[in-house]
Amino acid sequence: MDALGRLFNAATSATTAATAFGLKDAGGATIILIGATSGAATIQEAQDSAGTGAQNLAVFTKYYRQNSGVWTKVTQAAAATVTAGTGGLLAVEVEASQLSDGFTHITCSHASGSFVILPRDLNTKRKPENLRSVTS
């Protein structure tokens, strides 16, 4: 079985869109920010795919940035924001268990970057064409 559907699912969010992504079938998600100029990305939790009750998810104490193929670990006090480096990649992990009761979705936004969201540790493994929509 392919890794897509067994280990992870995937979705994208265009610049500043703050699309809601569900973690219903996942243990967590890896959030990757690409194409950003420097500045803060904000990660929120929501109750559904419409973004109901969206609120900052202030749990991020570490994340990683990459320039020229080398990852650098960044540590911070718990916050809902992570800071991108110009022209590089940023990766941050969120566990489904970190969401507040009644919250099943995350949203991400940045002024200039786009996101690839990789829900991972799938509870239900399926062929890619049979995976639940990440945005439902």
N, C-alpha and C positions, 0 to 999 in steps of 0.2 A: 504494500500500500504506500502511496506517495506521502511525503511529509505534510503536504497541504491536505488537510482533512484528518490527518492522524495526530500531528504535533501542533499545528497552528492553522488559523484562518487568516485572512488579510483584507484590508480595506484602505482607502485613501480619503483624505480630507484636504481640499484646496485651501489656499491661503485665507486666513481669517474666518473660515466657514463655521467652525465649531460644530461640526456634525456629531450627533450622538452615536456612540458605538456600544453595542450590548456585550456584556460579559456573562450572559446567562449560561452558556455552555462551556465556559472557560475558567481555568483557575486564576487567570490574570492576563495581562497584555504587555507587550513590549511596544512602546511608542517611539517612533523614529521621526525626527524632524530633519528635513532636508531643504536646501536652497534658501536658508535664512541669512539675513544680515544679523548682526548681533542684536540682542534684545530678549526680553522675557517671553516665554511661552507659558500660557495659563492652562492648567488642567482642572476640570470640574467633574463632579458626579451629577447624575440626573436620574430621575425615577423611571424614565421611559425614552423611546426614540424621538419623541417630540421635544425633549429637553426639559420636561416638567420638573420644577423645583431645583433647577441647576444651582449648585453652590460650589465654592472652591473646595478642592480636595487637598487639604494642607497636610500631606503625609510624606512628601518627598524629601529625603535626607541625603540622597546620593543620586547621581546620574553620570553619564559618560559623554564626552565630546571627542570627536575625531577630526583631525586635520592631517592630510598627507598619509593616511593609512594607520596612524597610531592613535589608540584610545587613551584618554586621560580621565581619571576618576575625579569628580567634583563632589565635595561634601558641603552640606549647609544645614542650618536649623530647619526643622520641618516646615514646609511651605507648599503652596499650590503652584508655584512658578519655578521654572528652570531656565537658565540663560544660555542661549545659543551663541556659538562663535561664528563669525562671518565666514561664509562659504564652506562650512564643514557639516558634519553630521552630529546629531545629539540623540542619545538613546536613554530612555528612562523606563523603569519597570513599575507596574502597579499590580497588586494582588487583588483579586475579587473580594477577598476577606477584608480589605481596607475600606471598602465602600460602606457607607452608613446603612443602617437597616432601612429596607424599602427602596434602596438605590441599586440599579442594575446596569447603568450605562455610564460611560465617561465621554467627555468632550475635550477637545484641545484647540487652542487658537494661538496664533502668532501673527504679527503685523506683516511679515514678508515670507515666511516659510510655509511649506506644506508638510503634511504628515502621512506616514504609512503606519497603520495600526495593525499589530499582529496579535490577535487573541491567541493564547497558547495554553498548553496543558489542557487540551480539549477533553471534556467529560464524555462526550459522545463523538466517536470517530466515524467519519463518513467519507464516501467518495467526494471529491471537490464539488462536483455538480449537485450533490445532495446536501451540502452544508446549509445551515440556517443563514439567512442574510444577517450580516454583522450590523447593519443599520436598522434592523427591525426590533 
